[in-house]
Amino acid sequence: MTLDMKLTDEKEITAPEPTIQLEKPKKKKKWGIFVVLGIFVIILAAIVFGVFKGLAIFQKIGLKIDAGSLSLKEVEPELKKDSSGKHTNFLIIGVDTRPDSGGLNTDTLMEVSYNYDTNDIVMISIPRDFKVEIGEGTKWYDKINAVYAFTRDGDDTAGLQELQKTVEEVTGTEIQYYAMVNFEAFTEIIDTIGGVDVNVETTFTDSYYPAIKGDPEGHTTCGPVGIGCGFWKIISFKAGIQHMDGITALEYARSRHSAQDGLDYGRAKRQQNVVMAVKDKVLSTSTLTSPKAIMGLISSIADNIKVSEFTISDIQAGLNLAKSFNDKNGKSFSFIFDPSVGNSELILSDGSAPKLGFGKYTDINEFVDLAMAKPAVYSEDARVYVYNTGLGSTDVNTKVKALKEQYPYLNIVNKGTLYSDKEGTYIYTHTENEFSATVNEFATTLNIENKTKPEFITTNLNGEDVTILLGKAVQLTE
């Protein structure tokens, strides 16, 4: 027998639940909520403090927070470019802020230009004693290292912008960014990246390097005319690759009283070497290839650095640019405004001013344009001697004149007739692996295929760097 438990019209019958008398709970304190709220407030306060601190640091050094760096969208950052769209130009400024220095001299002025078409870097250093107008329209000419100090009027930005404008007038370029560091920032940056490897090109000794008060290696003495009396110490560097910490790199970059390297001009070259060494080390150090790591470094040196309107996105773009320079085998080229620059046609022999006169930079601007366009040729600064070996004096004169017009400020000399009966044209260098850019450039211009010395030349002629022989056309025989 089966029971059908299905109910149709009947109501479901349920048993009553037993009632249990529970004790009324005591009111608990909501500690959990308070703890969560407290943590939230602490985190919020920390964020606000961090942002405020960051903004304060940014404001102190001139760095800006840009909308792009805060955006969640992945946008490839780009640096500002000049009006040609081909270059981004940076001005690196080194300032002497030592308590005993008695001023704010910007003894390091270096313009660094990146060419997007070639991925090359051109560095131009202006020695501190080069005289310019201090303030627009003043007609007062003094050393360029005084522009910042005399035009800041209590405002760092005003002084730096005036210095930027002055360098732009001298070089004829447009500068997009500047950064000014003092000695403390310089040494800390280099120590932070673990030091740098610098190629010391020439062994030198400086017996009159400024010593810090209390330095056991320091001694009070008087140097030759132009150096004067002071508290000095002796520093020496041997040629070759040297690993330098911050202090050592500072001594290497600041030294200017050695007999081996031409005072300020040698110093400017060494400073360029250190800048490139820092670039190489930053790119090889993973902790410093992110904007976050660099921001940490900047915050630690905020009291010792000033930058132009520079954003976090700019930092990333700058790192990308430096990486591109390495990945695409970019080359760096160095120019220093000493009396020999531009075949000695631009600056007075004492290095104080343009040969055209104070404030007249037409020739210098033209030279910079040429150096930017063909840095390999102009940095080699070769002595190019042209000889008539059969072409004829008139035709050789015409070709030499055309070369000088196409490549002004290079040392191109017509050395007259060497032979009158030789066939063919030749261009070659007397120094192996040097002046190749000049040889290749001039060979293309003159349509010369032979780049080796012919057998009928058995000497180094007049000791030039590059020789051009212009003979008569080769006669083909049947």
C-alpha positions in Angstrom: 0.0 0.0 0.0 1.3 3.4 -0.9 0.5 6.7 0.5 0.1 9.7 -1.7 1.6 12.6 0.2 0.5 15.2 -2.4 -1.9 17.8 -1.2 -4.3 19.5 -3.6 -6.7 22.0 -2.1 -5.6 21.5 1.5 -3.4 24.0 3.3 0.1 22.8 4.2 0.2 22.0 7.9 3.4 22.8 9.7 4.3 22.3 13.3 4.8 25.4 15.5 8.5 26.2 16.2 9.5 26.2 19.8 10.2 29.6 21.3 13.5 30.1 22.9 14.1 33.0 25.2 17.5 34.6 24.4 19.4 36.9 26.6 19.5 40.5 25.3 23.1 41.0 24.0 25.2 43.8 25.4 25.9 46.7 23.0 29.3 46.2 21.5 31.7 49.0 20.5 32.3 49.2 16.8 36.0 49.1 17.0 36.4 47.4 13.6 34.8 50.4 11.8 36.9 52.9 13.7 40.1 51.0 12.8 39.2 50.9 9.1 38.3 54.6 9.2 41.5 55.4 11.0 43.7 53.5 8.5 41.8 55.3 5.7 42.4 58.7 7.3 46.1 57.9 7.8 46.5 56.7 4.2 44.6 59.8 2.9 46.8 62.0 5.0 49.9 60.3 3.8 48.8 60.8 0.2 48.0 64.4 0.8 51.3 65.0 2.5 53.1 63.1 -0.3 51.4 65.1 -3.0 52.0 68.4 -1.1 55.6 67.5 -0.4 56.0 66.5 -4.1 54.4 69.7 -5.2 56.6 71.7 -2.9 59.7 70.0 -4.2 58.5 70.5 -7.8 57.9 74.1 -7.1 61.3 74.5 -5.5 63.2 73.2 -8.4 60.8 74.2 -11.2 59.5 70.8 -12.2 55.8 70.6 -13.2 53.2 67.9 -12.9 51.6 67.4 -16.3 48.2 66.0 -17.1 49.8 63.4 -19.4 51.8 61.9 -16.5 48.6 61.5 -14.4 46.6 60.0 -17.3 45.7 56.3 -17.3 46.0 56.4 -21.1 49.3 55.1 -22.5 50.6 58.0 -24.5 54.2 58.0 -25.8 55.8 61.1 -24.2 57.6 63.6 -26.4 60.1 66.4 -25.6 59.6 69.9 -26.9 61.5 70.6 -30.1 62.8 73.7 -31.8 61.0 75.4 -34.7 62.7 73.1 -37.2 61.2 70.1 -35.5 64.6 68.4 -35.8 66.3 69.2 -32.5 65.7 69.3 -28.8 68.2 71.6 -27.1 69.2 71.5 -23.4 71.3 74.0 -21.5 73.3 72.5 -18.6 74.5 75.0 -16.1 77.0 74.5 -13.3 77.0 77.1 -10.5 79.5 77.7 -7.8 77.6 78.1 -4.5 80.4 77.5 -2.1 80.2 79.8 1.0 83.7 81.1 0.3 83.3 81.6 -3.4 81.8 85.0 -3.0 79.2 84.7 -5.8 76.9 82.7 -8.0 79.2 82.2 -11.0 77.9 79.8 -13.7 81.3 78.5 -14.6 79.8 75.6 -16.7 77.7 76.4 -19.7 77.0 73.6 -22.1 74.3 73.3 -24.7 73.4 69.8 -25.6 71.4 69.2 -28.8 69.7 66.0 -29.9 69.1 65.5 -33.7 66.1 63.3 -34.3 67.0 62.7 -38.0 70.5 61.3 -37.2 70.2 60.4 -33.5 73.4 62.3 -32.9 74.2 64.6 -30.0 76.1 67.9 -30.4 77.6 69.5 -27.3 78.7 73.2 -27.4 80.6 74.7 -24.4 80.9 78.4 -23.8 83.9 79.3 -21.6 83.1 81.3 -18.6 85.3 84.3 -19.6 83.4 84.9 -22.9 82.0 88.4 -22.7 78.3 89.2 -23.4 75.8 91.9 -22.6 74.6 91.6 -19.1 70.9 92.3 -19.4 69.1 93.3 -22.5 69.9 96.8 -23.8 72.4 97.6 -21.0 75.5 97.9 -23.3 77.4 96.5 -20.3 79.6 93.6 -21.4 81.1 91.2 -18.9 81.9 87.5 -18.5 79.0 85.2 -19.4 79.4 83.5 -16.0 78.0 86.6 -14.4 74.7 86.9 -16.3 72.7 84.7 -13.8 74.1 86.5 -10.7 73.5 90.0 -12.0 70.1 89.5 -13.5 68.4 87.2 -11.0 67.5 90.1 -8.6 66.5 87.6 -5.9 64.6 85.4 -8.4 66.4 82.3 -9.7 64.0 81.9 -12.5 64.6 85.4 -13.9 68.3 84.9 -13.8 68.1 81.5 -15.5 65.8 82.7 -18.2 68.1 85.7 -18.9 71.1 83.3 -19.1 69.1 81.0 -21.5 68.3 84.0 -23.7 71.9 85.0 -23.7 73.1 81.6 -24.8 70.4 81.4 -27.5 71.7 84.7 -28.9 75.3 83.5 -28.9 74.6 80.1 -30.5 71.6 81.2 -32.7 69.6 78.2 -31.4 66.3 77.7 -29.5 66.7 76.1 -26.1 63.8 74.0 -24.8 65.0 73.0 -21.4 67.7 74.1 -18.8 69.0 72.6 -15.6 71.3 74.2 -13.1 73.2 72.1 -10.5 75.7 73.1 -7.9 78.7 71.1 -6.6 76.6 69.2 -4.0 74.1 68.0 -6.6 76.8 67.1 -9.0 78.6 64.8 -6.5 75.4 63.3 -5.1 74.1 62.4 -8.6 77.3 60.6 -9.5 77.5 58.8 -6.2 73.9 57.8 -6.5 74.5 56.0 -9.8 77.5 54.3 -8.4 80.2 56.5 -10.0 81.1 56.9 -13.6 83.8 55.6 -16.0 85.5 58.5 -17.7 88.1 58.4 -20.5 90.9 60.7 -19.3 92.3 61.8 -22.7 95.5 63.5 -21.4 97.6 62.9 -18.3 97.7 66.2 -16.2 98.5 67.6 -12.9 96.8 70.7 -11.3 98.9 72.2 -8.5 96.3 74.9 -7.8 93.0 73.2 -7.3 90.8 75.0 -4.7 90.9 73.1 -1.4 88.1 73.1 1.1 88.9 74.7 4.5 90.3 72.0 6.8 91.4 69.7 3.9 94.7 68.1 5.1 96.0 68.0 1.6 95.5 71.8 1.2 98.2 74.4 1.5 98.3 78.2 1.2 100.5 79.4 -1.5 100.6 81.9 -4.4 100.6 80.7 -8.0 101.7 82.4 -11.3 100.1 85.5 -12.7 96.4 84.8 -13.3 96.1 82.3 -10.5 96.9 84.3 -7.5 97.2 83.3 -3.8 94.8 80.9 -2.2 94.3 77.6 -0.3 95.2 75.0 -2.9 95.8 71.3 -3.3 97.5 69.1 -5.9 95.4 66.8 -8.0 96.6 64.5 -10.8 94.9 62.2 -13.4 96.5 59.7 -15.7 95.3 59.1 -19.2 93.0 56.2 -19.7 89.6 54.9 -18.4 89.1 56.0 -14.8 86.3 55.1 -12.4 85.3 58.2 -10.5 83.1 58.8 -7.5 81.4 62.2 -7.1 84.2 64.1 -5.5 86.8 62.7 -8.0 84.6 63.6 -11.0 84.1 67.1 -9.6 87.8 67.6 -9.3 88.3 66.3 -12.8 85.6 68.5 -14.2 86.6 71.7 -12.3 90.4 71.6 -12.7 91.6 74.5 -14.8 95.2 75.2 -13.8 97.1 72.4 -15.4 99.8 73.1 -18.0 98.6 70.3 -20.3 95.1 71.2 -21.4 94.5 74.9 -21.9 92.8 76.3 -18.8 89.0 76.7 -19.4 89.1 75.1 -22.8 90.4 71.8 -21.5 88.0 72.0 -18.6 85.0 72.4 -20.9 86.1 69.3 -22.8 86.4 67.3 -19.6 82.9 68.4 -18.5 81.5 67.1 -21.7 83.2 63.8 -21.1 81.6 63.6 -17.7 78.1 64.4 -19.0 78.4 61.5 -21.5 79.7 59.2 -18.8 76.7 60.0 -16.7 74.4 59.3 -19.6 76.1 55.9 -20.2 75.8 55.0 -16.5 72.2 56.0 -16.1 71.2 53.9 -19.1 73.1 50.9 -17.7 71.6 51.2 -14.2 68.1 49.7 -14.2 67.1 51.6 -11.0 67.6 54.9 -12.8 65.7 54.1 -16.0 62.3 55.0 -14.5 60.8 58.4 -13.8 59.9 57.3 -10.3 63.6 56.5 -9.4 64.7 59.7 -10.9 62.1 61.7 -9.0 63.5 60.1 -5.8 66.9 61.3 -6.7 65.6 64.8 -7.6 63.8 65.1 -4.2 67.0 64.3 -2.4 68.9 67.1 -4.2 66.0 69.6 -4.4 67.9 72.2 -2.6 70.8 72.0 -5.1 69.1 72.0 -8.5 66.9 74.2 -10.6 65.2 73.2 -13.8 63.0 74.9 -16.4 59.4 73.9 -17.0 60.0 70.2 -17.0 57.4 67.5 -16.5 57.4 63.9 -15.4 56.5 63.0 -18.9 59.5 64.9 -20.1 61.7 62.8 -17.8 60.3 59.6 -19.4 60.7 61.1 -22.9 64.3 62.1 -22.1 65.1 58.6 -20.9 63.6 57.2 -24.1 65.7 59.6 -26.2 68.9 58.6 -24.4 68.0 54.9 -25.0 67.3 55.6 -28.7 70.7 57.3 -28.9 72.3 54.1 -27.7 70.2 51.6 -29.6 70.6 53.4 -32.9 74.4 53.9 -32.4 74.1 57.7 -32.2 77.4 59.6 -32.0 78.3 62.6 -29.9 80.3 65.6 -31.1 82.1 68.2 -29.2 82.6 71.9 -29.8 84.2 74.5 -27.5 84.2 78.2 -28.2 87.9 78.7 -27.8 90.0 80.9 -30.1 90.8 78.0 -32.5 87.1 77.2 -33.2 86.0 77.7 -36.8 89.5 77.8 -38.2 90.3 80.6 -35.7 87.9 82.9 -37.6 85.3 83.5 -34.9 86.7 84.5 -31.5 89.5 86.8 -30.4 92.8 85.2 -29.5 92.2 85.8 -25.7 88.8 84.1 -26.0 87.0 87.2 -24.7 84.6 88.1 -27.5 83.7 87.5 -31.2 86.1 88.9 -33.8 83.1 90.9 -35.2 82.8 92.8 -31.9 80.9 92.6 -28.6 77.4 91.2 -29.1 77.9 90.4 -32.8 77.3 86.7 -33.3 76.4 86.4 -37.0 79.5 84.3 -37.8 79.1 82.2 -34.6 75.5 81.5 -35.4 76.4 80.4 -39.0 79.2 78.1 -37.6 76.8 76.5 -35.2 74.2 75.9 -38.0 77.0 74.2 -40.0 78.2 72.2 -37.1 74.7 71.0 -36.3 74.2 70.0 -39.9 77.6 68.2 -40.4 79.0 67.6 -36.9 81.4 64.9 -38.0 83.1 67.1 -40.5 83.3 70.2 -38.4 84.3 68.4 -35.2 87.3 66.8 -37.1 88.4 70.4 -38.0 91.0 68.9 -40.5 93.7 70.8 -42.3 92.8 70.1 -45.9 95.6 71.0 -48.5 94.8 70.9 -52.2 97.5 70.4 -54.8 97.5 70.8 -58.5 99.0 67.6 -60.0 97.9 68.1 -63.6 94.4 69.7 -63.7 95.8 73.2 -64.1 96.1 76.2 -61.7 92.9 77.9 -62.9 90.7 74.9 -62.5 92.2 74.1 -59.1 91.6 77.6 -57.9 88.0 77.3 -59.0 87.5 74.1 -57.1 89.2 75.3 -54.0 87.0 78.5 -54.0 83.9 76.3 -54.3 85.0 74.1 -51.4 85.5 77.1 -49.2 82.1 78.5 -50.0 80.4 75.2 -49.3 82.4 74.5 -46.1 83.2 77.9 -44.5 85.2 78.0 -41.3 87.2 74.9 -42.3 91.0 75.0 -43.0 91.1 74.5 -46.8 94.3 75.7 -48.5 95.4 75.8 -52.1 99.0 74.7 -51.9 99.8 75.3 -55.6 101.3 73.1 -58.2 103.0 69.9 -57.1 103.1 68.1 -60.5 101.8 69.1 -63.9 101.6 65.8 -65.7 99.8 63.4 -63.3 96.5 61.8 -64.1 93.6 61.2 -61.8 92.3 62.7 -58.5 93.0 61.5 -55.0 91.9 62.3 -51.5 93.4 60.6 -48.4 94.4 61.1 -44.8 97.9 60.8 -43.4 96.6 59.5 -40.1 95.0 56.1 -40.1 91.4 56.0 -38.7 91.2 59.7 -38.4 89.5 62.4 -40.5 87.4 59.8 -42.3 84.3 62.0 -42.2 86.2 64.8 -44.0 87.6 62.4 -46.6 84.2 60.9 -47.4 82.4 64.2 -47.4 84.9 65.9 -49.7 85.3 62.8 -51.9 81.5 63.0 -52.6 81.6 66.7 -53.3 84.5 66.5 -55.7 83.5 63.1 -57.1 86.8 61.5 -56.2 86.9 57.7 -56.0 90.6 57.2 -55.0 91.0 57.4 -51.2 94.5 56.1 -50.9 97.8 57.8 -51.4 99.2 57.3 -54.9 102.6 55.7 -55.5 104.1 59.0 -56.8 103.7 60.6 -53.4 106.4 59.4 -51.0 106.3 62.0 -48.2 103.7 63.6 -45.9 104.0 66.7 -48.0 103.3 69.7 -45.7 102.0 67.7 -42.7 98.3 68.3 -43.4 95.6 66.1 -42.1 93.9 65.5 -45.5 95.5 65.8 -48.9 93.6 66.4 -52.2 95.5 65.8 -55.5 93.8 67.2 -58.6 95.3 65.7 -61.7 94.2 65.8 -65.3 91.6 63.4 -66.6 92.7 59.8 -67.0 93.3 58.9 -70.7 91.7 55.6 -71.6 93.8 53.4 -73.8 92.3 50.9 -76.3 
